[in-house]
Amino acid sequence: MSKSYKRWSKSEKLTILREVDQTGVVQTCRKFDVSTATFYHWKKTFDAHGESGFSETKSLADKKYKNLEEENRRLKKLLVDKDLALEAQKELLKKNLGQTM
């Protein structure tokens, strides 16, 4: 039986983070059926970025940024390949001109 994954809203995450202060990590995680690893990941995010770390737009911005990085990497590779091909053509041209003289 496969377990379906729950998407937690920003307010749910903040509620869980606040309740941990009162009841403790283990009890709160059991109550809300959240793994401790997930809780500590949320805590790390909250400590680093505050409430804005849980916003939905952040994940969209991250995806766009990663897509742009990937496109940039591909374009750089194309440019290097093109430069290598140009260099090889120049070398062949020098050799051919050198043989005709």
N, C-alpha and C positions, 0 to 999 in steps of 0.2 A: 504494500500500500504506500503510495507516494504522498508525501506531506506537501500541502500547498503552502506557499509563502504569503505572509500577510504584509501588506504595505501599510506602514504606520504614518499617520498624519503628523504634521509639525506639532499640533497641540497635544496629541497622544504622547509623543516623545518627551515633550516638556513636562507633562504630568508625571510620567514615569521617573524622569530625572529629579523632580521635586520630591516625589514620594520616597525615593531612596534615602533621603536625609532623615526621614522620620522612622521608617521601618527596616532599613538595611537593604543591601543589594540582593542577597539571595531570596529573601521573602518577597520583595517587590518583583523580581524577575519571575518567580514562580506564580505569583498572583496574576501577572499579565501575560504569562507564557512567552517570555522573552529570554533568549540565551544571555548568559553573562558577557559573552564576547560581543554580542550586539550592543548590550548596554554600555560596555566600556568604549566601543567605537563611537556611540552617540555622545558619551561624556567627553571624549577626546575632541570630537567635532564642536561640541558646545563650548568647551574651554578655549578652543582656538578661534572660533568665529562668532560665538554667541548664538542668539536665536536665528540670525540670518543664515547660519550654517545649515539650517534645515529647510530653507526655502526651496520651492520646486524649481524656480528659475535657475538656481545654481547648477542643477544637474543638466539642464538644457544648455547652459553656457559652457559647461565642461565638455559636453558632446560636440558642440560647435567648435570649440578650441581644439579638441583632439582631431576632428575632421580637418581643420585647417592645418594643423601640424602634419598630418598624414599627406595632405595635398602638397604642402611645402616640401616634404621629404621626397615625394615622387618627382616634383618639378626639378629639384636639385639634381636628382639622379639622371633625369633626362638631359639636363644641361651638361653634366659631366660626360655622359655618353656622346652627346653632340660634339663637345670639345675634343674628345678622343678621336672621333671619326674625322674631324677637321684636321687634327694633327697628323693622322695617318695619311690623309690625302695630300697634305703639304709635303710629307716625306717622300711619297710616291712621285709627286710632281718634280721634286728636286732630283730624284734618281733618274727619272725619264729625261729631264732637261740635261743632266750631266752626261747621259749616254749619247745624246744626239749631237753633242758638241765635239 
